[in-house]
Amino acid sequence: MASDLSTIRFVIWVISRFVDVGDIDLWGFYREFRRTVGEEIDYIHEAANAKRFREMFKDRPLVSIPFVHEEHVSKRVLVLEWVDGIKVNDYDALEAAGINRLEAGKRVVQAYLYQFFEVGFFHADPHPGNIFVLPRPNGAAPGVALVDFGMVGSLTSSSKRGLKDLFLGFLANDGRLMADAMQRLGFIGEGANMAAIERGIGLLVDQYHGLTLGQARDMDFHEVAHEVEALLYAQPFRIPAQFAFAGKAVGTLSGVATGLSPEMNLIEVALP
């Protein structure tokens, strides 16, 4: 890991000297990556994360977090309660168990909405190997379990407010609210044409608003893309390093949720 980090640091140094990367904070991304991977291989740190998640979800019985066997934990050893579930992308096994995949998908998305918007502390690696569906007796709605708490992220109270406004803007189909939230979160730099950005965001949201995840995945909107590109071209966009892992988590989660239940309408799930 140290060797890889050294290589990445050298590559960033070369890029910074010879390439104009605009407002991308490559060194900020590097520092965030170095911090996260360092924490991910420290099992004492991961055990503490797991206990925090278990406390977070103690009043939400349909989201299970494994118990930590602290007497067996060290920097190089982590022992957790066994999770007896079905991997979230094992669709054949889910069907065979009579699992309602839409209900399972809703449960996963709701668990992450809670992490992002209420707690501000989130599981940053929601790939299919880290999410299990838990069948329940008599056809009851399934539960879900999360494992692997090495990679987590935190949001400040101001970031949490900004993300709430960004998401509420999407739910309400309000490009102005989304653009304002993006500016407050640091995604839009000085000198931006906010009217053009609002228009571009509005066009994008119009295309996706109200679609199921599967419909959004399969959409082809080349004509709109050209108009959006014209509106947003040369605008001072940036990606703050603090959101690197939030973006990674959202992207991975979108793929998981779409595969599990492509008929899910995100707005219907999120509005409550």
Number of C-alpha atoms within 10 A of each C-alpha: 10 9 8 9 15 11 12 14 17 12 11 15 13 11 13 15 9 8 9 9 11 10 14 14 14 18 14 14 18 16 14 17 16 17 12 17 14 15 17 17 16 16 19 19 17 22 25 15 20 23 16 15 21 19 12 15 16 13 9 12 10 19 21 20 25 18 15 18 12 14 8 10 16 14 12 9 12 18 16 17 11 9 16 11 15 21 18 26 18 14 15 10 13 21 11 8 14 13 21 17 23 19 16 24 25 19 21 26 18 16 19 20 17 15 20 22 19 13 16 17 21 25 24 24 24 25 16 18 15 15 21 24 28 23 21 14 7 6 11 11 17 21 20 23 22 24 21 21 25 24 21 19 20 19 19 12 13 11 20 19 18 22 20 18 19 22 19 18 20 21 17 14 20 19 23 18 19 26 25 19 23 19 18 17 20 17 17 23 15 10 8 15 15 16 13 17 22 20 18 23 21 20 18 19 19 15 14 16 16 16 17 18 21 17 16 16 14 8 11 11 10 9 8 14 14 10 15 19 11 12 19 19 13 10 16 15 19 16 17 17 19 18 19 16 22 20 13 14 21 16 13 16 20 17 16 21 26 19 17 26 19 19 17 21 19 17 17 12 14 14 9 6
